Amino acid sequence: MLQKITNHIRDHFPFLKGKKVLVAISGGLDSVVLAHLITELNFDISLAHCNFQLRGKESNLDEAFVLQISKEKTLPVFIKKFDTEIFAKKNKLSIQIAARQLRYKWFEELISEHHFDYVLTAHHADDNLETFLINLTRGSGLDGFTGIPAINRNIIRPLLTSSRDEILTFAKEKNIEWREDESNSSIKYVRNKIRHQVIPVLKEINPSLLETFSKTSKNLQESNQIIEDRVSEIISEVVSKENDITKFDIEKLKSLSNPKAYLYQILKTYNFTEWNDISNLLSAQSGKQIFSETHRLLKDRGFLLLSKNTPKSNDKKFLIKQYQTEVQEPIHIRIEKVNEISTVNNQIIYVDADLLKFPLTLRKWKNGDYFYPKGMEGKKKISNYFKDKKLSLLEKENIWLLCSSENDIVWIVNERNDRRFLATKSTNTILKISI
């Protein structure tokens, strides 16, 4: 098996040579064998062990076992205890998902702090098949059927071509010790139920199941690559960017053979789940929006607008004192006394300091707000101004108002200023306000 892994790494992971590698080790069969193999290959490695504190005394014995391995092989080791159950409950996650999130977040921290190049995990061919079957039962897109990736950014899985039986045989031949996790035999978990009750039946039907699945997985990966290539072409045709907003042309999307499928492929990395609702946005009224945990998709006339979720700050106000010359939050504004009025544009206004009531206020717009636009007679509602400008909901939300005291609008920042506060030739103290 050592020769097999040596050849596999040489052929598929040549970039590992000479790199600083972190090996994830639980103390179980798979990870202990991986650590043994990588040590034999003379890599610059350290060990990383997660104590999830889920099995009482046994979890601590696992930790002690890993410490002993590191001592025997003179390898650096990192160990961290997690309050997994508390984390899972707080974030409404299953224990398995919680442990996964904690594990990989810690790996990222170790990479950053200790400058590791890669993390190696001990996922093998049987794990790959189990994951496929789990995704099959849950209903998955094509991504869920292409198997566990051998390379996922800085996560490397060199044992994916090896079966659990191969790993076990190697461990026995080399007299390698490991610790058994009794929970692996419990069928209360979906993965274990598939492992112990489903896969044995499938292997009885097809003794070459792992080899067959490997071919199927490769075919699906190749098919998925074709899809990704086509989606990249479509993105270049229907997607554009304006600052932090991604715009999707609805008419171009509708002209595609299957808009829903394309939307899924384009948006799948943004954590959306309600794909029927997203598809319905194409024909929905302007203003309709759908949220994921991280992003928002908004229908605005002929476009779908994608943006990151931001904390609601409509009610938050920021005060500017009389002698302040600069503010950094929520936006960068400079205030300075000048002797004359020069350049005037949307980014600069000149106001009469004697007409202002301090502290000035920076806030978002609200219903009923109005101002007296420069160059116009009378007053105008902010909402009507936005309507005339054909601003999207996202654009409206990103606009700040500079107010005298709290309610008298001096400037729709980066848009239009109020004529009531304009500096003139007779102004004693001219303030230049700019962004």
KOLKOLSE-315260 format. One record per atom (N, C-alpha, C): z, x, y. Coordinates in steps of 0.2 Angstrom, whole numbers, padded with zeros to 4 digits, always signed. Atoms other than C-alpha are relative to their C-alpha. Example, Ala and Ser with C-alpha at 12.3 -4.5 7.8 and 13.67 -1.06 7.14 Angstrom:
REM KOLKOLSE-315260
+0000+0004-0006;+0039+0062-0022;+0000+0004+0006;-0001-0004-0006;+0036+0068-0005;+0003-0004+0005;
REM end
This chain:
REM KOLKOLSE-315260
+0000+0004-0006;+0000+0000+0000;+0000+0004+0006;+0000-0005-0005;+0003+0015+0011;-0007+0002+0002;+0007-0002-0002;-0015+0020+0010;-0003-0006+0003;+0004+0006-0003;-0021+0002+0013;+0002-0001+0007;-0003+0001-0007;-0010+0001+0029;-0003+0006+0004;+0003-0006-0003;-0016+0019+0034;-0007-0002+0002;+0007+0001-0001;-0034+0014+0032;-0001-0006+0005;+0000+0006-0005;-0031-0003+0041;+0001+0002+0007;-0002-0002-0007;-0023+0005+0056;-0005+0004+0003;+0005-0004-0002;-0036+0018+0057;-0006-0003+0002;+0006+0003-0001;-0050+0006+0056;+0000-0006+0006;-0001+0005-0005;-0043-0008+0067;+0005+0001+0006;-0005-0001-0006;-0029-0001+0078;+0000+0008+0002;+0000-0007-0001;-0035+0017+0082;+0004+0002+0006;-0003-0001-0006;-0027+0015+0099;+0007+0001+0000;-0007-0001+0001;-0010+0016+0092;+0002+0007-0001;-0002-0007+0001;-0011+0034+0089;+0002+0003+0006;-0003-0004-0005;+0000+0044+0100;+0004-0005+0005;-0004+0005-0004;+0008+0028+0108;+0007-0001-0002;-0007+0002+0001;+0026+0023+0110;+0000-0007-0002;+0000+0006+0004;+0029+0009+0098;+0007-0003-0001;-0006+0004+0002;+0043-0004+0096;-0001-0004-0006;+0001+0004+0006;+0045-0011+0079;+0006-0006+0000;-0004+0005+0000;+0053-0028+0078;+0003-0001-0007;-0002+0000+0007;+0065-0028+0063;+0006-0005-0001;-0005+0004+0001;+0076-0042+0057;+0005+0002-0006;-0004-0002+0006;+0083-0034+0041;-0003-0003-0006;+0004+0004+0005;+0072-0045+0030;-0005+0005-0003;+0005-0004+0004;+0059-0039+0017;-0006+0003+0005;+0006-0002-0003;+0044-0039+0028;+0001+0005+0006;-0001-0004-0006;+0051-0031+0044;+0002+0007-0002;-0003-0007+0002;+0060-0017+0034;-0006+0004-0003;+0006-0003+0003;+0044-0013+0024;-0004+0003+0006;+0005-0002-0006;+0034-0012+0041;+0003+0006+0003;-0003-0006-0003;+0047+0000+0048;-0001+0006-0004;+0001-0006+0005;+0046+0011+0032;-0007+0002+0001;+0007-0002+0000;+0027+0011+0033;-0002+0004+0006;+0001-0003-0006;+0026+0015+0051;+0003+0007+0001;-0004-0007-0001;+0039+0029+0050;-0004+0005-0005;+0004-0004+0005;+0029+0036+0035;-0007+0003+0004;+0006-0002-0004;+0014+0037+0047;+0001+0004+0006;-0002-0005-0005;+0023+0048+0059;-0001-0003+0007;+0001+0002-0007;+0022+0036+0074;+0007+0001+0004;-0006+0000-0004;+0034+0037+0089;+0003-0007+0001;-0002+0007+0001;+0044+0022+0085;+0007-0001+0002;-0007+0002-0001;+0060+0013+0090;+0001-0007-0003;-0001+0006+0003;+0068-0002+0082;+0003-0005+0005;-0003+0005-0004;+0072-0019+0090;+0003-0006-0004;-0003+0005+0004;+0084-0031+0082;+0003-0006+0004;-0003+0006-0003;+0088-0049+0088;+0005-0003-0005;-0006+0004+0003;+0105-0056+0083;+0000-0007+0003;+0000+0007-0002;+0103-0075+0085;+0006-0003-0001;-0006+0003+0002;+0120-0078+0079;+0000-0007-0002;+0001+0007+0003;+0114-0093+0069;+0003+0000-0007;-0003+0000+0007;+0122-0088+0052;+0007+0004-0001;-0006-0003+0000;+0139-0082+0057;+0001+0007-0002;-0001-0007+0003;+0145-0067+0047;-0006+0003-0002;+0006-0003+0003;+0128-0065+0039;-0004+0003+0006;+0004-0003-0005;+0120-0062+0056;+0002+0007+0002;-0003-0007-0002;+0132-0048+0060;-0001+0005-0005;+0001-0005+0005;+0129-0040+0043;-0007+0002+0000;+0007-0002-0002;+0110-0040+0047;+0000+0005+0005;+0000-0005-0006;+0114-0031+0063;+0002+0007-0003;-0003-0007+0002;+0125-0018+0054;-0005+0003-0005;+0005-0003+0004;+0111-0016+0041;-0006+0004+0004;+0005-0003-0004;+0098-0012+0054;+0002+0006+0003;-0003-0006-0003;+0110+0000+0063;+0000+0006-0006;+0000-0005+0005;+0111+0009+0046;-0007+0003-0001;+0007-0002+0001;+0092+0010+0044;-0001+0005+0006;+0001-0004-0005;+0091+0017+0061;+0003+0007+0000;-0004-0006+0001;+0104+0030+0057;-0003+0005-0005;+0003-0004+0005;+0096+0035+0041;-0007+0003+0001;+0007-0002-0002;+0079+0037+0048;+0000+0003+0007;-0001-0003-0007;+0086+0044+0065;-0005-0003+0005;+0004+0003-0005;+0077+0031+0075;+0004-0004+0005;-0003+0004-0006;+0082+0024+0092;+0000-0008-0002;+0000+0007+0002;+0087+0006+0090;+0003-0004+0006;-0003+0005-0005;+0090-0009+0102;+0002-0006-0003;-0002+0007+0003;+0100-0024+0098;+0003-0004+0005;-0003+0004-0004;+0104-0039+0107;+0002-0007-0003;-0002+0007+0002;+0114-0055+0104;-0002-0005+0004;+0002+0006-0004;+0108-0072+0109;+0004-0006-0002;-0003+0006+0002;+0117-0088+0111;-0006-0005-0001;+0006+0003+0001;+0102-0096+0103;+0001-0008+0000;-0001+0008+0000;+0110-0114+0100;+0001-0002+0007;-0001+0002-0007;+0116-0115+0118;-0007+0000+0004;+0006+0000-0004;+0099-0110+0125;-0005-0005-0003;+0004+0005+0003;+0090-0122+0113;+0002-0007+0003;-0003+0006-0002;+0101-0136+0118;-0002-0001+0008;+0001+0000-0007;+0099-0132+0137;-0007-0002+0001;+0008+0000-0001;+0080-0131+0136;-0003-0006-0004;+0003+0005+0005;+0078-0145+0123;-0005+0002-0004;+0004-0003+0004;+0070-0134+0111;+0002+0000-0007;-0002-0001+0007;+0070-0133+0092;+0003+0007+0000;-0003-0006+0000;+0080-0118+0086;-0005+0006-0001;+0006-0005+0001;+0064-0109+0080;-0003+0001+0006;+0004-0002-0006;+0055-0111+0096;+0005+0004+0005;-0005-0003-0005;+0071-0106+0106;+0000+0008-0002;-0001-0007+0002;+0073-0090+0095;-0007+0004+0002;+0007-0003-0001;+0054-0086+0097;+0000+0002+0008;+0001-0001-0007;+0055-0088+0116;+0005+0006+0002;-0005-0005-0001;+0071-0077+0117;-0002+0007-0002;+0002-0006+0003;+0064-0064+0106;-0006+0003+0004;+0006-0003-0004;+0047-0061+0115;+0002+0001+0007;-0002-0001-0007;+0055-0062+0132;+0004+0007+0000;-0004-0006+0000;+0067-0048+0127;-0005+0006-0002;+0004-0005+0001;+0053-0038+0120;-0004+0002+0006;+0003-0002-0007;+0044-0039+0137;+0004+0004+0004;-0005-0004-0004;+0060-0033+0145;+0000+0007-0002;-0001-0007+0003;+0061-0018+0133;-0006+0004+0002;+0006-0003-0002;+0043-0014+0136;+0000+0003+0007;+0000-0001-0007;+0045-0014+0155;+0005+0006+0001;-0006-0005-0002;+0062-0004+0155;-0001+0007-0003;+0000-0006+0004;+0058+0009+0142;-0008+0002-0002;+0007-0002+0000;+0039+0010+0144;-0003+0001-0007;+0003+0001+0007;+0034+0005+0126;-0008-0002+0001;+0007+0002-0001;+0015+0003+0124;-0001-0006-0004;+0001+0005+0004;+0016-0009+0110;+0006-0002-0004;-0005+0002+0005;+0027-0020+0099;-0003-0002-0006;+0002+0002+0006;+0024-0022+0081;+0004-0005-0004;-0004+0005+0004;+0029-0037+0071;-0003+0000-0007;+0001+0000+0007;+0029-0040+0052;-0004-0006-0003;+0004+0006+0002;+0018-0056+0051;-0005+0002-0005;+0004-0001+0005;+0008-0056+0035;-0005-0005-0002;+0005+0005+0002;-0006-0065+0026;+0003-0007-0002;-0003+0007+0002;+0006-0079+0019;+0002-0003+0007;-0002+0002-0007;+0013-0081+0037;-0006-0004+0003;+0006+0003-0003;-0004-0084+0043;-0003-0006-0003;+0001+0006+0004;-0008-0097+0030;+0005-0006+0002;-0005+0005-0001;+0008-0106+0033;-0001-0003+0007;+0001+0003-0007;+0005-0107+0052;-0006-0004+0001;+0006+0004+0000;-0013-0114+0049;+0002-0007-0003;-0002+0007+0003;-0005-0128+0038;+0004-0004+0004;-0004+0003-0005;+0008-0131+0051;-0004-0004+0005;+0004+0002-0005;-0005-0133+0064;-0004-0006-0002;+0004+0005+0003;-0015-0144+0053;+0004-0007-0001;-0004+0006+0001;-0001-0156+0050;+0002-0003+0007;-0001+0002-0007;+0002-0157+0069;-0006-0003+0004;+0006+0002-0003;-0015-0160+0074;-0002+0005+0006;+0001-0006-0005;-0022-0144+0083;-0008+0000+0002;+0006-0002-0002;-0037-0139+0092;-0003+0006-0004;+0002-0005+0004;-0048-0125+0085;+0004+0006+0001;-0005-0006-0001;-0036-0112+0092;+0005+0001-0005;-0005+0001+0005;-0023-0118+0080;-0002+0002-0007;+0002-0001+0007;-0034-0115+0065;-0003+0007-0001;+0003-0007+0001;-0040-0097+0069;+0005+0005-0002;-0005-0005+0002;-0024-0089+0063;+0004+0003+0005;-0004-0004-0004;-0011-0078+0070;-0004+0006+0002;+0004-0006-0002;-0020-0065+0081;+0003+0007-0002;-0002-0007+0001;-0019-0047+0075;+0002+0004+0006;-0001-0004-0007;-0019-0041+0093;+0001-0006+0005;-0001+0005-0005;-0011-0052+0106;+0003+0004+0006;-0002-0005-0005;-0010-0041+0122;+0003+0006-0003;-0003-0006+0002;+0003-0029+0118;+0004-0001-0007;-0003+0001+0006;+0009-0037+0102;-0005+0001-0006;+0005-0003+0005;+0001-0029+0086;+0003-0003-0007;-0003+0003+0007;+0003-0037+0068;-0005+0004-0005;+0004-0004+0005;-0003-0023+0056;+0000-0003-0007;-0001+0002+0007;+0002-0032+0040;-0004-0007-0002;+0003+0006+0001;-0009-0048+0042;-0005+0000-0006;+0005+0000+0006;-0021-0042+0028;+0004+0001-0006;-0004-0001+0006;-0006-0040+0016;+0004-0006-0002;-0004+0006+0002;+0002-0054+0006;+0007+0002-0001;-0007+0000+0001;+0020-0057+0003;+0001+0004-0007;-0001-0003+0006;+0018-0052-0015;-0001+0008+0000;+0002-0007-0001;+0010-0035-0010;+0006+0004+0003;-0006-0002-0004;+0025-0032+0002;+0006+0001-0005;-0006+0000+0005;+0038-0036-0012;-0001+0005-0005;+0002-0005+0005;+0029-0025-0025;+0001+0007+0003;-0001-0007-0003;+0029-0010-0013;+0007+0001+0001;-0007-0001-0001;+0047-0012-0008;+0004+0001-0007;-0003-0002+0007;+0052-0012-0027;-0002+0006-0002;+0003-0007+0003;+0041+0003-0031;+0004+0005+0004;-0003-0006-0004;+0049+0013-0016;+0008-0001+0000;-0007+0001-0001;+0067+0006-0019;+0002-0001+0007;-0002+0002-0007;+0068-0001-0002;+0004-0006+0000;-0005+0005-0001;+0083-0011+0002;-0001-0005+0006;+0000+0005-0006;+0083-0027+0013;+0005-0005-0001;-0004+0006+0000;+0093-0042+0017;-0003-0007-0001;+0002+0006+0001;+0090-0059+0011;+0003-0005+0005;-0002+0006-0004;+0091-0074+0023;+0000-0006-0004;-0001+0006+0004;+0097-0089+0013;-0004-0006+0003;+0003+0006-0003;+0090-0101+0026;-0008+0000-0002;+0007+0000+0002;+0072-0095+0020;-0001-0005-0006;+0001+0004+0006;+0075-0105+0004;+0001-0007+0002;-0001+0007-0001;+0080-0121+0013;-0006-0004+0002;+0007+0004-0002;+0066-0134+0014;+0002-0005+0006;-0001+0004-0006;+0074-0143+0029;-0004+0002+0006;+0005-0002-0005;+0062-0133+0040;-0007-0001-0003;+0007+0001+0002;+0044-0137+0040;-0004+0006-0003;+0003-0006+0003;+0038-0119+0037;+0002+0001-0007;-0002-0001+0007;+0049-0117+0022;-0002-0005-0005;+0002+0005+0004;+0044-0134+0015;-0007+0002-0002;+0007-0002+0002;+0026-0128+0016;-0001+0006-0004;+0000-0006+0004;+0030-0111+0009;+0002-0001-0007;-0003+0001+0007;+0040-0117-0006;-0003-0006-0004;+0002+0006+0004;+0032-0134-0010;-0008-0001+0000;+0007+0001-0001;+0014-0134-0003;-0005+0005-0003;+0004-0006+0002;+0007-0117-0005;-0001+0002-0007;+0000-0002+0007;+0012-0114-0023;-0005-0005-0004;+0005+0005+0003;+0001-0130-0027;-0007+0002+0001;+0006-0002-0002;-0013-0124-0017;-0002+0007-0004;+0001-0006+0004;-0012-0107-0026;-0002-0001-0007;+0001+0002+0007;-0012-0115-0043;-0007-0003+0000;+0007+0002+0000;-0028-0124-0038;-0005+0006+0001;+0005-0006-0001;-0036-0108-0031;+0005+0006+0000;-0004-0006+0000;-0027-0092-0036;-0002+0005+0005;+0003-0004-0005;-0038-0083-0023;+0001-0003+0007;-0001+0004-0006;-0031-0094-0009;+0000+0004+0006;-0001-0004-0006;-0026-0080+0003;-0007+0003+0002;+0006-0004-0001;-0043-0071+0001;-0005-0006+0003;+0004+0005-0003;-0052-0088+0004;+0002-0002+0007;-0002+0001-0007;-0042-0092+0019;-0002+0005+0005;+0002-0006-0004;-0045-0075+0026;-0007-0001+0003;+0007+0001-0002;-0064-0079+0026;-0001-0006+0004;+0000+0006-0004;-0061-0096+0033;+0002+0001+0007;-0002-0002-0007;-0051-0089+0047;-0004+0004+0004;+0005-0004-0003;-0064-0076+0051;-0005-0004+0003;+0005+0004-0002;-0077-0089+0051;+0002-0005+0007;-0002+0004-0006;-0067-0100+0063;+0001+0004+0006;-0001-0004-0005;-0063-0086+0074;-0007+0002+0004;+0007-0001-0003;-0082-0082+0076;-0003-0006+0003;+0003+0006-0003;-0086-0100+0079;+0004-0001+0007;-0004+0000-0006;-0072-0100+0092;-0003+0004+0006;+0003-0005-0005;-0080-0085+0101;-0006-0003+0003;+0006+0004-0003;-0096-0095+0103;+0002-0005+0005;-0002+0005-0005;-0087-0109+0111;+0003+0003+0006;-0003-0004-0006;-0078-0097+0123;-0005+0002+0004;+0005-0003-0004;-0094-0089+0128;-0004-0006+0004;+0003+0005-0003;-0102-0106+0131;+0005-0003+0006;-0005+0003-0005;-0086-0112+0141;+0000+0005+0006;+0000-0005-0006;-0087-0096+0152;-0006-0002+0004;+0006+0002-0003;-0105-0101+0156;+0001-0006+0005;-0002+0007-0003;-0099-0119+0161;+0004+0001+0006;-0005-0002-0005;-0085-0112+0171;-0004+0003+0007;+0004-0003-0006;-0097-0102+0182;-0004-0005+0004;+0004+0005-0003;-0107-0118+0185;+0004-0006+0004;-0004+0006-0003;-0093-0131+0189;+0006+0002+0003;-0007-0002-0003;-0078-0121+0195;-0001+0004+0006;+0000-0004-0006;-0075-0114+0212;+0007+0001+0002;-0007-0001-0002;-0059-0107+0221;+0000+0000+0007;-0002+0000-0007;-0052-0110+0238;+0007+0002+0001;-0007-0003+0000;-0037-0099+0241;+0004-0001-0006;-0004+0001+0006;-0024-0105+0228;-0002-0006-0004;+0002+0006+0003;-0034-0120+0223;-0006+0001-0004;+0006+0000+0004;-0046-0121+0209;-0004-0007+0000;+0004+0007-0001;-0060-0135+0211;-0005+0000-0006;+0005+0002+0005;-0070-0143+0197;-0004-0006+0003;+0005+0005-0002;-0086-0152+0202;+0000-0006-0005;+0000+0006+0005;-0084-0170+0194;-0007-0001-0002;+0007+0002+0002;-0103-0174+0194;-0002+0005-0005;+0003-0005+0005;-0107-0158+0185;+0004+0000-0007;-0004+0001+0006;-0093-0161+0173;-0002-0006-0004;+0002+0006+0003;-0099-0178+0169;-0007+0000-0003;+0007-0001+0003;-0117-0172+0166;+0000+0004-0007;-0001-0003+0006;-0110-0162+0151;+0000-0004-0006;+0000+0004+0006;-0112-0168+0133;+0006-0003-0002;-0007+0003+0002;-0093-0170+0130;+0005+0003+0006;-0005-0003-0006;-0083-0168+0147;+0007+0001-0002;-0007-0001+0002;-0067-0171+0138;+0001+0007-0004;+0000-0006+0004;-0070-0157+0126;+0000+0007+0005;+0001-0006-0005;-0075-0145+0140;+0006+0001+0004;-0006+0000-0004;-0060-0150+0151;+0006+0003-0004;-0005-0003+0004;-0049-0146+0136;+0000+0008-0001;+0001-0007+0000;-0056-0129+0134;+0001+0004+0006;-0002-0003-0006;-0055-0125+0152;+0007+0000+0002;-0007+0001-0002;-0038-0131+0155;+0006+0001-0005;-0005-0001+0005;-0029-0127+0139;+0005+0005+0001;-0005-0005-0002;-0020-0112+0146;+0005-0002+0005;-0004+0003-0005;-0012-0123+0159;+0006-0004-0002;-0005+0004+0003;+0000-0132+0148;+0000-0007+0001;+0001+0007+0000;-0007-0149+0150;+0000-0003-0008;+0000+0003+0007;-0005-0161+0135;-0003-0007+0000;+0003+0007+0000;-0011-0178+0140;-0008+0000+0002;+0007-0001-0001;-0030-0175+0137;-0004-0006+0002;+0003+0006-0002;-0035-0193+0138;+0001-0002+0007;-0001+0001-0007;-0027-0195+0155;-0004+0005+0004;+0004-0005-0004;-0036-0179+0161;-0007-0002+0000;+0006+0003+0000;-0052-0186+0155;-0002-0006+0005;+0000+0006-0004;-0049-0202+0164;+0000+0001+0007;+0000-0002-0007;-0047-0193+0180;-0007+0001+0003;+0007-0001-0002;-0065-0190+0181;-0003-0007+0004;+0002+0006-0002;-0067-0209+0185;+0006-0003+0004;-0006+0003-0003;-0050-0212+0193;-0001+0000+0008;+0000+0000-0008;-0047-0216+0212;+0003+0007+0002;-0003-0006-0004;-0043-0201+0224;+0007-0001+0000;-0007+0000-0001;-0025-0196+0224;+0003+0000-0007;-0003+0000+0007;-0022-0199+0205;+0001+0008-0002;-0001-0007+0002;-0014-0183+0198;+0004+0000-0006;-0003-0002+0006;-0007-0176+0182;+0003+0006+0000;-0004-0006-0001;+0007-0163+0180;+0001+0003-0007;-0003-0004+0006;+0010-0150+0166;+0007+0003+0003;-0007-0004-0002;+0026-0139+0166;-0002+0005+0006;+0001-0005-0005;+0017-0127+0177;-0005-0001+0005;+0006+0002-0004;+0002-0135+0185;-0001-0007+0002;+0002+0007-0002;-0005-0150+0194;-0007-0001+0000;+0007+0001+0000;-0022-0158+0192;-0001-0006+0004;+0000+0005-0005;-0027-0169+0207;-0007-0002+0000;+0006+0003-0002;-0042-0181+0209;-0001+0000+0008;+0001+0001-0008;-0049-0179+0227;-0008+0000+0001;+0007+0001-0001;-0066-0187+0230;-0004+0002-0006;+0004-0003+0006;-0079-0177+0220;+0002+0006-0004;-0003-0006+0003;-0067-0164+0214;+0006-0001-0004;-0006-0001+0003;-0053-0161+0202;+0003+0007+0003;-0003-0006-0003;-0041-0149+0211;+0006+0002-0005;-0005-0003+0005;-0030-0137+0200;+0005+0004+0005;-0005-0004-0004;-0014-0129+0208;+0006+0001-0004;-0006-0001+0003;+0002-0122+0203;+0005-0005+0003;-0005+0004-0003;+0017-0133+0204;+0005+0004+0005;-0004-0003-0005;+0028-0129+0219;+0006-0004+0001;-0006+0004-0001;+0046-0134+0223;-0002-0004+0006;+0001+0004-0005;+0046-0149+0234;+0004+0002+0006;-0004-0002-0006;+0050-0145+0252;-0001-0004+0006;+0001+0005-0005;+0045-0160+0261;+0006-0001+0005;-0006+0002-0004;+0063-0163+0267;+0003+0007+0003;-0004-0006-0003;+0067-0145+0271;-0003+0002+0007;+0002-0002-0007;+0067-0139+0289;+0003+0007+0001;-0001-0007-0002;+0067-0121+0296;+0001+0000+0007;-0002+0000-0007;+0075-0118+0313;-0002+0007+0003;+0002-0006-0004;+0068-0105+0326;+0004+0000+0006;-0004+0000-0006;+0081-0100+0339;-0004+0003+0006;+0004-0001-0006;+0076-0097+0357;-0002+0007+0001;+0002-0007-0002;+0076-0078+0357;-0003+0003-0007;+0003-0003+0005;+0068-0076+0340;-0007+0002+0001;+0007-0002-0001;+0052-0066+0340;-0005-0001-0006;+0004+0000+0006;+0047-0068+0322;+0004-0004-0005;-0003+0004+0006;+0050-0079+0306;-0004+0002-0006;+0004-0001+0007;+0045-0075+0288;+0000-0006-0004;+0000+0005+0004;+0050-0091+0280;+0000-0007+0004;+0004+0000+0006;+0042-0103+0275;-0007+0003+0001;+0006-0003-0001;+0027-0095+0284;+0001+0006+0005;-0001-0006-0005;+0025-0079+0295;-0003-0003+0007;+0002+0002-0006;+0025-0084+0313;+0003+0005+0005;-0002-0005-0005;+0026-0072+0328;+0000-0004+0007;-0001+0003-0006;+0033-0078+0345;+0001+0006+0006;-0001-0005-0005;+0031-0067+0361;-0002-0002+0007;+0002+0001-0007;+0031-0068+0380;-0006+0004+0002;+0006-0004-0003;+0014-0064+0388;-0001-0002+0007;+0001+0001-0007;+0008-0063+0406;-0006-0005+0001;+0006+0004-0001;-0008-0072+0403;-0003-0003-0006;+0003+0003+0006;-0018-0083+0391;-0007+0003-0001;+0006-0003+0002;-0032-0074+0382;-0003-0004-0006;+0003+0003+0005;-0039-0078+0365;+0004-0006-0003;-0003+0007+0002;-0036-0096+0359;-0004-0002-0006;+0003+0002+0006;-0040-0101+0341;+0005-0004-0004;-0005+0004+0004;-0032-0111+0327;+0006+0004-0002;-0006-0004+0002;-0021-0096+0323;+0005+0002+0006;-0003-0002-0006;-0015-0094+0341;+0001-0006+0005;-0001+0005-0006;-0007-0106+0354;+0004+0003+0005;-0004-0002-0005;+0000-0103+0371;+0003-0006+0003;-0004+0005-0002;+0014-0114+0377;+0005+0001+0005;-0004-0001-0006;+0025-0117+0392;+0007+0000-0003;-0007+0000+0003;+0043-0111+0386;+0004-0005+0003;-0004+0005-0003;+0051-0122+0399;+0000-0007-0002;+0001+0006+0003;+0044-0137+0390;+0003-0001-0007;-0002+0000+0006;+0051-0133+0374;+0008-0001-0001;-0007+0001+0001;+0068-0139+0367;+0002+0004-0007;-0002-0004+0005;+0076-0126+0356;+0006-0003-0004;+0004-0004+0004;+0079-0123+0342;-0006-0004-0002;+0006+0003+0003;+0061-0126+0336;+0001-0001-0007;+0000+0002+0007;+0058-0134+0319;-0006+0001-0003;+0006+0000+0004;+0046-0130+0306;+0001-0005-0006;-0001+0005+0005;+0044-0144+0294;-0007-0003-0003;+0006+0003+0003;+0031-0154+0283;+0000-0007+0004;+0002+0006-0003;+0023-0170+0290;+0004-0006-0004;-0003+0006+0003;+0031-0187+0287;-0004-0006+0003;+0003+0006-0003;+0025-0205+0289;+0002-0002+0007;-0002+0001-0007;+0025-0210+0307;-0001+0005+0005;+0001-0006-0005;+0022-0193+0314;-0006-0001+0004;+0006+0000-0005;+0010-0192+0329;+0001+0006+0005;+0000-0005-0005;+0005-0180+0342;-0006-0001+0005;+0005+0002-0006;-0006-0179+0358;-0005+0006+0000;+0005-0006+0001;-0021-0168+0353;-0003+0003+0006;+0004-0003-0005;-0028-0156+0365;-0007-0002+0000;+0007+0002-0001;-0045-0162+0372;-0001-0007-0002;+0001+0007+0001;-0041-0180+0368;+0005-0004+0005;-0005+0005-0003;-0033-0195+0377;+0004-0003-0005;-0005+0004+0005;-0018-0204+0370;+0003+0004-0005;-0003-0003+0006;-0009-0200+0354;-0004-0002-0006;+0004+0001+0006;-0015-0199+0336;+0005+0001-0006;-0005-0001+0006;-0005-0201+0320;-0003+0006-0004;+0002-0005+0004;-0005-0186+0309;-0004-0002-0006;+0003+0003+0006;-0010-0196+0294;-0008-0001+0002;+0007+0001-0001;-0026-0201+0303;-0004+0006+0002;+0003-0007-0001;-0029-0183+0309;-0002+0003-0007;+0001-0003+0007;-0028-0178+0290;-0006-0004-0003;+0006+0004+0002;-0040-0192+0286;-0007+0002+0003;+0006-0002-0004;-0053-0187+0299;-0002+0007-0003;+0002-0007+0003;-0052-0169+0292;-0002+0000-0007;+0001+0001+0007;-0054-0176+0275;+0003+0005-0005;-0004-0005+0003;-0040-0165+0269;+0002-0003-0007;-0002+0003+0006;-0035-0167+0251;+0008+0000+0000;-0007+0001+0000;-0017-0171+0246;+0003+0007-0001;-0003-0006+0001;-0014-0153+0241;+0000+0004+0007;+0000-0003-0007;-0020-0147+0258;+0005-0003+0005;-0005+0003-0004;-0009-0159+0267;+0007+0002-0001;-0007-0003+0002;+0006-0153+0257;+0001+0007+0002;+0000-0007-0001;+0002-0135+0262;+0001+0001+0008;+0000-0001-0007;+0002-0139+0281;+0007-0001+0003;-0006+0000-0003;+0017-0135+0292;+0000-0003+0007;+0000+0002-0007;+0022-0143+0309;+0005+0004+0003;-0005-0004-0005;+0030-0133+0323;+0002-0006+0005;-0003+0005-0005;+0041-0145+0333;+0005+0002+0005;-0006-0001-0005;+0051-0145+0349;+0005-0004-0002;-0006+0003+0003;+0068-0149+0343;-0002-0002-0007;+0001+0002+0007;+0064-0159+0328;-0006-0004-0001;+0005+0005+0001;+0051-0173+0331;-0006+0001+0005;+0006-0001-0005;+0040-0168+0346;-0005+0006-0003;+0005-0005+0004;+0025-0159+0337;-0003+0004+0006;+0003-0004-0005;+0020-0144+0347;-0007+0003-0003;+0006-0003+0003;+0007-0137+0334;+0000-0003-0008;+0002+0001+0007;-0001-0143+0317;-0002+0007-0001;+0001-0007+0000;+0000-0125+0312;-0007+0002-0004;+0007-0002+0003;-0017-0117+0309;-0005-0005+0001;+0004+0005-0001;-0025-0133+0314;-0001-0002+0007;+0001+0003-0006;-0022-0141+0331;+0006+0000+0004;-0006+0000-0004;-0010-0140+0345;+0001-0006+0005;-0001+0006-0004;-0002-0154+0356;-0001+0002+0008;+0001-0002-0007;-0007-0154+0374;+0006-0001+0005;-0006+0001-0004;+0010-0159+0381;+0003+0007+0001;-0004-0006-0001;+0016-0141+0379;-0004+0006+0002;+0005-0006-0002;+0001-0131+0384;+0002+0004+0006;-0001-0004-0006;+0003-0117+0396;-0006+0000+0004;+0005+0001-0005;-0006-0118+0412;+0000+0006+0005;+0000-0006-0005;-0010-0106+0427;+0007+0000+0004;-0007+0001-0004;+0007-0113+0435;+0006+0001-0005;-0005-0001+0005;+0017-0109+0419;+0004+0006+0002;-0004-0006-0001;+0032-0097+0423;+0001+0004-0006;-0001-0004+0006;+0035-0092+0405;-0005-0002-0005;+0005+0001+0005;+0021-0091+0393;+0002+0003-0006;-0001-0003+0007;+0024-0090+0375;-0006+0000-0004;+0005-0001+0005;+0011-0084+0363;+0003-0001-0007;-0003+0001+0007;+0014-0091+0345;-0006+0000-0004;+0006-0001+0005;+0003-0085+0331;+0002+0001-0007;-0002-0001+0007;+0002-0084+0313;-0004+0006-0003;
REM end
